[in-house]
């Protein structure tokens, strides 16, 4: 029997899942780690926490499963994207990693845009200058922490730091590297032009692989500690959403998925590097060679509900009471609208200054109304990506849903009604889709399957249940959604003033 490990390196923690070559889940382990926010809008983590969580969960999975180490052929890592891990000449972190949802780079991005022609950046990287992408964070460190930047010898993405610690190799792959704004996305290689513009030296960046390609093997000391063979290979892996797209079978034209984790993503596959000329959604390489994807991002999707749970449902670990209370409120949450901008927003507004808000709050509202309003507000925000795709001629016939939010039947139906398309789920554990996608890439890298699409066709299936839009609900949500879309433009300037307010 052959087995494969899929690691899903998220913002809240890492999940390591062991799969058979048929994609059947054997066992898993999860470990959380801290998030640091030293200033309003900042978001950082310690890279060492990721590595310790990775080896701890791999060891636990191996100990629990009893699978012989020689039968685990490969490891794939899915990772939170857009971070910046800066290392010195010994491979030691010079500071905490700056994460995908960090909002400090507005001025740095403006300066970067003066150095690099935005039109060229759009053509080469398929995206306009964006505050949330890795290049802006690197540039911020260069401008604001020059003593640290002078010592930088290696720049890695979060999952690639874990790879480095497991294998000793400085490497990345195309899907995650697409979000650095240093990659020539159509050509799937580093761009000298972008590196020169931002001030990054070629030696700082690891070798770029396709997502299924082998990047190294486990170091002997690591293999011995976690209970694996030194011959166990590590493949390129993928950014978390590209990995989830593999785990849900979104590997051919016309397929799409929505992931609700800490962030929320609406992901659509394309066989060409399609670009939104207004720059509202991302275009990145996907984990299938010669393929790309468009991606809309809501920064605080699951994070909105997690923030709410931590403050008002501290004992509801599995969100069961939250689901029950939200269902007890009617569509429209008793005329209450929630804007999920806890960490600024990306799609479609690209505004680091906007903030979360309940609009319409009155004495008649109860806890259940606020609860439902959060779920609806997140889904309205996700639907703005669907509006953009439709505008660009991309019209998914079904929406595959994964991530922690997919565990909620209420949220599944809400999404079907607001998107006005049927929602389906993978037959496996949908919140483990990214880990499965990473493991599938390892299967292809070890030649267990000949290609990613072939592996997905044999491994990924969908549940029989389909959440069809309910016409009456669609009509009601359309009315609320129209009002939702008016809220951000009306509050944009007030958000900025609030962030800049000095007392």
VEXVO-584794 format. One line per field, with one value per residue (C-alpha): residue number from 1; x negated, y, z; residue in one letter. Coordinates in steps of 0.25 Angstrom, whole numbers, plus 5000, padded with zeros to 4 digits. Last residue first. Layout:
REM VEXVO-584794
num <- c(NUM, ...)
east <- c(X, ...)
north <- c(Y, ...)
up <- c(Z, ...)
residuo <- c(a, ...)
//
This chain:
REM VEXVO-584794
num <- c(503, 502, 501, 500, 499, 498, 497, 496, 495, 494, 493, 492, 491, 490, 489, 488, 487, 486, 485, 484, 483, 482, 481, 480, 479, 478, 477, 476, 475, 474, 473, 472, 471, 470, 469, 468, 467, 466, 465, 464, 463, 462, 461, 460, 459, 458, 457, 456, 455, 454, 453, 452, 451, 450, 449, 448, 447, 446, 445, 444, 443, 442, 441, 440, 439, 438, 437, 436, 435, 434, 433, 432, 431, 430, 429, 428, 427, 426, 425, 424, 423, 422, 421, 420, 419, 418, 417, 416, 415, 414, 413, 412, 411, 410, 409, 408, 407, 406, 405, 404, 403, 402, 401, 400, 399, 398, 397, 396, 395, 394, 393, 392, 391, 390, 389, 388, 387, 386, 385, 384, 383, 382, 381, 380, 379, 378, 377, 376, 375, 374, 373, 372, 371, 370, 369, 368, 367, 366, 365, 364, 363, 362, 361, 360, 359, 358, 357, 356, 355, 354, 353, 352, 351, 350, 349, 348, 347, 346, 345, 344, 343, 342, 341, 340, 339, 338, 337, 336, 335, 334, 333, 332, 331, 330, 329, 328, 327, 326, 325, 324, 323, 322, 321, 320, 319, 318, 317, 316, 315, 314, 313, 312, 311, 310, 309, 308, 307, 306, 305, 304, 303, 302, 301, 300, 299, 298, 297, 296, 295, 294, 293, 292, 291, 290, 289, 288, 287, 286, 285, 284, 283, 282, 281, 280, 279, 278, 277, 276, 275, 274, 273, 272, 271, 270, 269, 268, 267, 266, 265, 264, 263, 262, 261, 260, 259, 258, 257, 256, 255, 254, 253, 252, 251, 250, 249, 248, 247, 246, 245, 244, 243, 242, 241, 240, 239, 238, 237, 236, 235, 234, 233, 232, 231, 230, 229, 228, 227, 226, 225, 224, 223, 222, 221, 220, 219, 218, 217, 216, 215, 214, 213, 212, 211, 210, 209, 208, 207, 206, 205, 204, 203, 202, 201, 200, 199, 198, 197, 196, 195, 194, 193, 192, 191, 190, 189, 188, 187, 186, 185, 184, 183, 182, 181, 180, 179, 178, 177, 176, 175, 174, 173, 172, 171, 170, 169, 168, 167, 166, 165, 164, 163, 162, 161, 160, 159, 158, 157, 156, 155, 154, 153, 152, 151, 150, 149, 148, 147, 146, 145, 144, 143, 142, 141, 140, 139, 138, 137, 136, 135, 134, 133, 132, 131, 130, 129, 128, 127, 126, 125, 124, 123, 122, 121, 120, 119, 118, 117, 116, 115, 114, 113, 112, 111, 110, 109, 108, 107, 106, 105, 104, 103, 102, 101, 100, 99, 98, 97, 96, 95, 94, 93, 92, 91, 90, 89, 88, 87, 86, 85, 84, 83, 82, 81, 80, 79, 78, 77, 76, 75, 74, 73, 72, 71, 70, 69, 68, 67, 66, 65, 64, 63, 62, 61, 60, 59, 58, 57, 56, 55, 54, 53, 52, 51, 50, 49, 48, 47, 46, 45, 44, 43, 42, 41, 40, 39, 38, 37, 36, 35, 34, 33, 32, 31, 30, 29, 28, 27, 26, 25, 24, 23, 22, 21, 20, 19, 18, 17, 16, 15, 14, 13, 12, 11, 10, 9, 8, 7, 6, 5, 4, 3, 2, 1)
east <- c(5029, 5024, 5033, 5026, 5034, 5047, 5044, 5042, 5055, 5062, 5057, 5062, 5075, 5085, 5077, 5077, 5092, 5098, 5094, 5102, 5114, 5114, 5111, 5123, 5132, 5125, 5126, 5141, 5142, 5133, 5140, 5153, 5146, 5139, 5125, 5122, 5113, 5109, 5107, 5101, 5087, 5076, 5065, 5050, 5040, 5040, 5043, 5034, 5023, 5025, 5026, 5013, 5005, 4999, 5003, 4994, 4983, 4977, 4979, 4994, 4996, 4990, 4999, 5011, 5006, 5006, 5020, 5024, 5019, 5026, 5039, 5039, 5051, 5059, 5057, 5059, 5070, 5067, 5078, 5089, 5096, 5106, 5105, 5113, 5100, 5109, 5118, 5107, 5099, 5110, 5113, 5098, 5098, 5110, 5104, 5091, 5079, 5075, 5071, 5058, 5053, 5060, 5071, 5073, 5081, 5089, 5092, 5080, 5082, 5069, 5072, 5064, 5077, 5081, 5067, 5069, 5082, 5077, 5066, 5077, 5084, 5073, 5076, 5091, 5087, 5079, 5090, 5100, 5092, 5090, 5105, 5109, 5101, 5106, 5120, 5119, 5113, 5126, 5130, 5142, 5134, 5127, 5115, 5117, 5103, 5093, 5079, 5065, 5054, 5049, 5035, 5028, 5036, 5036, 5050, 5055, 5049, 5038, 5043, 5039, 5036, 5049, 5056, 5068, 5079, 5092, 5106, 5118, 5133, 5138, 5126, 5129, 5134, 5141, 5134, 5135, 5125, 5115, 5117, 5116, 5103, 5097, 5101, 5093, 5081, 5072, 5065, 5078, 5072, 5067, 5080, 5080, 5066, 5059, 5071, 5071, 5057, 5058, 5070, 5063, 5050, 5058, 5059, 5049, 5040, 5051, 5043, 5046, 5038, 5036, 5029, 5017, 5013, 5001, 4997, 5008, 5006, 5012, 5004, 5010, 5020, 5026, 5039, 5042, 5031, 5040, 5034, 5038, 5028, 5029, 5016, 5022, 5028, 5037, 5041, 5050, 5048, 5057, 5049, 5052, 5042, 5040, 5047, 5058, 5054, 5063, 5061, 5061, 5062, 5064, 5050, 5043, 5036, 5046, 5046, 5049, 5035, 5029, 5036, 5033, 5018, 5020, 5027, 5016, 5004, 4998, 4989, 4976, 4973, 4966, 4961, 4960, 4946, 4941, 4952, 4963, 4964, 4965, 4952, 4944, 4949, 4945, 4931, 4929, 4934, 4946, 4946, 4945, 4953, 4961, 4970, 4986, 4987, 4978, 4965, 4958, 4944, 4943, 4943, 4932, 4921, 4929, 4928, 4940, 4940, 4955, 4953, 4941, 4949, 4961, 4952, 4944, 4957, 4957, 4964, 4978, 4977, 4992, 4989, 4976, 4973, 4969, 4983, 4982, 4996, 4991, 4981, 4991, 4997, 4983, 4975, 4965, 4951, 4939, 4936, 4932, 4942, 4952, 4947, 4947, 4961, 4966, 4961, 4967, 4981, 4980, 4974, 4959, 4949, 4934, 4921, 4927, 4917, 4919, 4934, 4932, 4925, 4934, 4946, 4956, 4953, 4947, 4957, 4969, 4963, 4963, 4978, 4981, 4975, 4983, 4997, 5007, 5004, 5006, 4999, 5008, 5009, 5006, 4991, 4985, 4996, 5002, 4987, 4985, 4997, 4993, 4980, 4970, 4963, 4975, 4984, 4974, 4976, 4991, 4989, 4980, 4991, 5002, 4993, 4998, 5010, 5006, 5016, 5006, 4996, 4983, 4974, 4967, 4953, 4939, 4943, 4931, 4926, 4911, 4910, 4921, 4936, 4948, 4962, 4972, 4987, 4996, 5001, 5006, 5000, 5003, 4991, 4990, 4982, 4978, 4976, 4981, 4980, 4966, 4970, 4979, 4993, 4997, 5007, 5006, 4991, 4990, 5001, 4995, 4981, 4986, 4994, 4982, 4973, 4983, 4986, 4971, 4969, 4981, 4977, 4963, 4968, 4974, 4986, 4991, 5003, 5003, 5016, 5016, 5002, 4995, 5005, 4998, 5005, 5002, 5001, 5011, 5008, 5017, 5015, 5021, 5024, 5026, 5033, 5036, 5030, 5028, 5013, 5017, 5017, 5010, 5015, 5007, 5014, 5007, 5012, 5020, 5014, 5013, 5002, 5010, 5001, 5004, 4997, 4997, 4999, 4995, 5000)
north <- c(5245, 5243, 5238, 5232, 5219, 5226, 5236, 5225, 5218, 5231, 5233, 5219, 5219, 5222, 5214, 5202, 5202, 5202, 5188, 5183, 5190, 5182, 5169, 5171, 5172, 5160, 5152, 5153, 5148, 5137, 5132, 5131, 5124, 5114, 5112, 5097, 5091, 5077, 5065, 5053, 5056, 5059, 5051, 5053, 5041, 5036, 5049, 5056, 5047, 5048, 5064, 5064, 5056, 5042, 5036, 5029, 5036, 5040, 5055, 5051, 5045, 5057, 5066, 5058, 5060, 5075, 5074, 5065, 5075, 5087, 5079, 5075, 5084, 5077, 5063, 5054, 5054, 5068, 5078, 5084, 5097, 5100, 5114, 5127, 5132, 5138, 5125, 5115, 5122, 5122, 5108, 5104, 5113, 5107, 5093, 5098, 5089, 5097, 5108, 5100, 5100, 5095, 5098, 5094, 5104, 5099, 5104, 5114, 5126, 5133, 5144, 5155, 5162, 5148, 5147, 5161, 5158, 5144, 5152, 5161, 5148, 5146, 5160, 5156, 5142, 5149, 5159, 5147, 5139, 5152, 5156, 5142, 5144, 5158, 5154, 5142, 5151, 5160, 5172, 5180, 5191, 5195, 5192, 5196, 5195, 5186, 5189, 5184, 5193, 5199, 5205, 5194, 5196, 5187, 5189, 5177, 5168, 5172, 5177, 5183, 5174, 5174, 5177, 5167, 5178, 5173, 5177, 5177, 5177, 5166, 5157, 5159, 5145, 5141, 5138, 5125, 5119, 5128, 5123, 5108, 5111, 5119, 5108, 5098, 5106, 5094, 5101, 5108, 5110, 5125, 5128, 5144, 5148, 5136, 5133, 5147, 5147, 5133, 5137, 5149, 5141, 5131, 5142, 5153, 5156, 5153, 5149, 5148, 5138, 5135, 5123, 5118, 5106, 5102, 5092, 5089, 5095, 5109, 5121, 5133, 5144, 5152, 5159, 5174, 5178, 5187, 5180, 5167, 5158, 5144, 5136, 5124, 5111, 5116, 5111, 5120, 5122, 5130, 5131, 5134, 5137, 5130, 5118, 5119, 5113, 5115, 5107, 5108, 5099, 5103, 5099, 5088, 5085, 5089, 5075, 5078, 5074, 5081, 5094, 5092, 5092, 5105, 5111, 5108, 5112, 5099, 5087, 5087, 5072, 5067, 5053, 5042, 5035, 5039, 5030, 5035, 5034, 5049, 5050, 5040, 5047, 5061, 5057, 5050, 5062, 5059, 5059, 5070, 5078, 5068, 5073, 5074, 5089, 5093, 5097, 5111, 5111, 5120, 5135, 5143, 5140, 5148, 5161, 5168, 5183, 5185, 5189, 5180, 5168, 5172, 5173, 5160, 5153, 5139, 5128, 5123, 5130, 5136, 5139, 5146, 5144, 5156, 5160, 5150, 5144, 5136, 5130, 5122, 5116, 5114, 5106, 5110, 5105, 5108, 5093, 5088, 5077, 5079, 5093, 5098, 5092, 5099, 5112, 5109, 5108, 5122, 5128, 5130, 5141, 5138, 5146, 5158, 5165, 5179, 5177, 5176, 5189, 5195, 5193, 5203, 5205, 5191, 5185, 5191, 5187, 5172, 5174, 5181, 5169, 5159, 5163, 5170, 5184, 5182, 5187, 5182, 5168, 5159, 5158, 5163, 5171, 5177, 5180, 5186, 5195, 5199, 5204, 5199, 5210, 5219, 5207, 5203, 5216, 5215, 5200, 5205, 5215, 5205, 5194, 5193, 5184, 5170, 5159, 5151, 5150, 5158, 5147, 5150, 5156, 5152, 5137, 5128, 5122, 5124, 5135, 5143, 5139, 5148, 5141, 5149, 5145, 5145, 5131, 5122, 5108, 5095, 5085, 5072, 5060, 5047, 5032, 5028, 5013, 5012, 5019, 5007, 5011, 5011, 5022, 5028, 5029, 5034, 5044, 5049, 5050, 5058, 5067, 5070, 5072, 5082, 5090, 5092, 5097, 5106, 5112, 5114, 5124, 5133, 5140, 5154, 5162, 5177, 5185, 5192, 5190, 5178, 5168, 5154, 5141, 5129, 5114, 5103, 5088, 5078, 5063, 5054, 5040, 5030, 5039, 5032, 5038, 5025, 5026, 5025, 5038, 5044, 5058, 5069, 5081, 5094, 5105, 5118, 5125, 5112, 5102, 5090, 5078, 5066, 5053, 5041, 5026, 5014, 5000)
up <- c(5080, 5066, 5055, 5043, 5043, 5045, 5034, 5024, 5028, 5027, 5013, 5009, 5016, 5005, 4995, 5004, 5007, 4993, 4990, 5003, 4998, 4985, 4993, 5002, 4990, 4983, 4996, 4996, 4981, 4983, 4995, 4988, 4976, 4985, 4979, 4979, 4989, 4984, 4992, 4984, 4989, 4979, 4975, 4975, 4974, 4959, 4952, 4961, 4958, 4943, 4944, 4952, 4943, 4941, 4955, 4965, 4957, 4971, 4967, 4963, 4977, 4983, 4976, 4981, 4995, 4993, 4988, 4999, 5009, 5002, 5002, 5017, 5020, 5010, 5017, 5005, 4995, 4991, 4992, 4983, 4982, 4971, 4966, 4970, 4977, 4988, 4989, 4987, 4997, 5007, 5005, 5008, 5020, 5026, 5024, 5032, 5030, 5017, 5026, 5030, 5016, 5003, 4994, 4979, 4971, 4960, 4946, 4947, 4938, 4933, 4923, 4929, 4935, 4940, 4947, 4953, 4959, 4965, 4972, 4978, 4983, 4993, 5000, 5000, 5006, 5017, 5020, 5020, 5031, 5039, 5038, 5043, 5056, 5058, 5056, 5066, 5077, 5076, 5069, 5073, 5079, 5066, 5057, 5043, 5039, 5046, 5042, 5039, 5035, 5022, 5022, 5014, 5002, 4990, 4987, 4979, 4985, 4995, 5008, 5021, 5033, 5040, 5027, 5028, 5025, 5033, 5029, 5038, 5033, 5042, 5038, 5023, 5022, 5036, 5049, 5055, 5045, 5051, 5065, 5061, 5053, 5064, 5074, 5066, 5063, 5067, 5078, 5084, 5098, 5095, 5088, 5089, 5088, 5082, 5073, 5068, 5064, 5058, 5050, 5044, 5042, 5034, 5024, 5028, 5016, 5005, 4992, 4978, 4970, 4955, 4951, 4942, 4934, 4926, 4937, 4947, 4961, 4957, 4952, 4957, 4953, 4965, 4965, 4965, 4956, 4946, 4934, 4940, 4934, 4928, 4928, 4919, 4922, 4933, 4946, 4955, 4970, 4980, 4993, 5007, 5018, 5031, 5024, 5014, 5001, 4988, 4976, 4961, 4949, 4934, 4929, 4936, 4949, 4960, 4965, 4980, 4985, 4973, 4975, 4990, 4986, 4978, 4990, 5000, 4991, 4985, 4987, 4980, 4984, 4997, 4995, 5006, 5003, 5017, 5022, 5032, 5047, 5051, 5058, 5049, 5036, 5042, 5046, 5032, 5024, 5017, 5001, 4991, 4981, 4974, 4963, 4965, 4967, 4956, 4961, 4964, 4970, 4982, 4983, 4990, 4979, 4969, 4977, 4981, 4979, 4975, 4961, 4959, 4963, 4955, 4942, 4945, 4945, 4952, 4944, 4940, 4926, 4927, 4942, 4941, 4956, 4965, 4969, 4981, 4978, 4966, 4975, 4982, 4969, 4962, 4972, 4983, 4987, 4996, 5000, 5014, 5013, 5025, 5029, 5015, 5012, 5025, 5020, 5006, 5013, 5018, 5006, 5005, 5004, 5005, 5008, 5016, 5025, 5019, 5020, 5035, 5037, 5026, 5035, 5029, 5014, 5012, 5021, 5013, 5000, 5005, 5009, 4996, 4988, 4996, 4992, 5000, 4996, 4982, 4969, 4958, 4955, 4943, 4948, 4934, 4928, 4941, 4946, 4932, 4933, 4948, 4943, 4954, 4963, 4965, 4967, 4978, 4985, 4985, 4990, 5001, 5005, 5006, 5012, 5027, 5025, 5028, 5023, 5015, 5027, 5030, 5036, 5049, 5048, 5043, 5042, 5041, 5028, 5032, 5022, 5028, 5025, 5022, 5022, 5014, 5013, 5001, 5002, 5013, 5010, 5004, 5006, 4998, 5004, 4998, 4998, 5011, 5010, 5015, 5029, 5032, 5035, 5050, 5048, 5061, 5062, 5048, 5050, 5063, 5056, 5045, 5054, 5063, 5051, 5044, 5057, 5060, 5046, 5047, 5060, 5055, 5045, 5056, 5052, 5048, 5045, 5045, 5043, 5057, 5063, 5070, 5063, 5066, 5062, 5071, 5067, 5065, 5064, 5056, 5054, 5043, 5041, 5029, 5019, 5006, 4993, 4986, 4988, 5003, 5011, 5023, 5028, 5034, 5039, 5042, 5050, 5050, 5038, 5030, 5027, 5021, 5020, 5011, 5014, 5004, 5006, 4997, 5000)
residuo <- c(x, x, x, x, x, x, x, x, x, x, x, x, x, x, x, x, x, x, x, x, x, x, x, x, x, x, x, x, x, x, x, x, x, x, x, x, x, x, x, x, x, x, x, x, x, x, x, x, x, x, x, x, x, x, x, x, x, x, x, x, x, x, x, x, x, x, x, x, x, x, x, x, x, x, x, x, x, x, x, x, x, x, x, x, x, x, x, x, x, x, x, x, x, x, x, x, x, x, x, x, x, x, x, x, x, x, x, x, x, x, x, x, x, x, x, x, x, x, x, x, x, x, x, x, x, x, x, x, x, x, x, x, x, x, x, x, x, x, x, x, x, x, x, x, x, x, x, x, x, x, x, x, x, x, x, x, x, x, x, x, x, x, x, x, x, x, x, x, x, x, x, x, x, x, x, x, x, x, x, x, x, x, x, x, x, x, x, x, x, x, x, x, x, x, x, x, x, x, x, x, x, x, x, x, x, x, x, x, x, x, x, x, x, x, x, x, x, x, x, x, x, x, x, x, x, x, x, x, x, x, x, x, x, x, x, x, x, x, x, x, x, x, x, x, x, x, x, x, x, x, x, x, x, x, x, x, x, x, x, x, x, x, x, x, x, x, x, x, x, x, x, x, x, x, x, x, x, x, x, x, x, x, x, x, x, x, x, x, x, x, x, x, x, x, x, x, x, x, x, x, x, x, x, x, x, x, x, x, x, x, x, x, x, x, x, x, x, x, x, x, x, x, x, x, x, x, x, x, x, x, x, x, x, x, x, x, x, x, x, x, x, x, x, x, x, x, x, x, x, x, x, x, x, x, x, x, x, x, x, x, x, x, x, x, x, x, x, x, x, x, x, x, x, x, x, x, x, x, x, x, x, x, x, x, x, x, x, x, x, x, x, x, x, x, x, x, x, x, x, x, x, x, x, x, x, x, x, x, x, x, x, x, x, x, x, x, x, x, x, x, x, x, x, x, x, x, x, x, x, x, x, x, x, x, x, x, x, x, x, x, x, x, x, x, x, x, x, x, x, x, x, x, x, x, x, x, x, x, x, x, x, x, x, x, x, x, x, x, x, x, x, x, x, x, x, x, x, x, x, x, x, x, x, x, x, x, x, x, x, x, x, x, x, x, x, x, x, x, x, x, x, x, x)
//
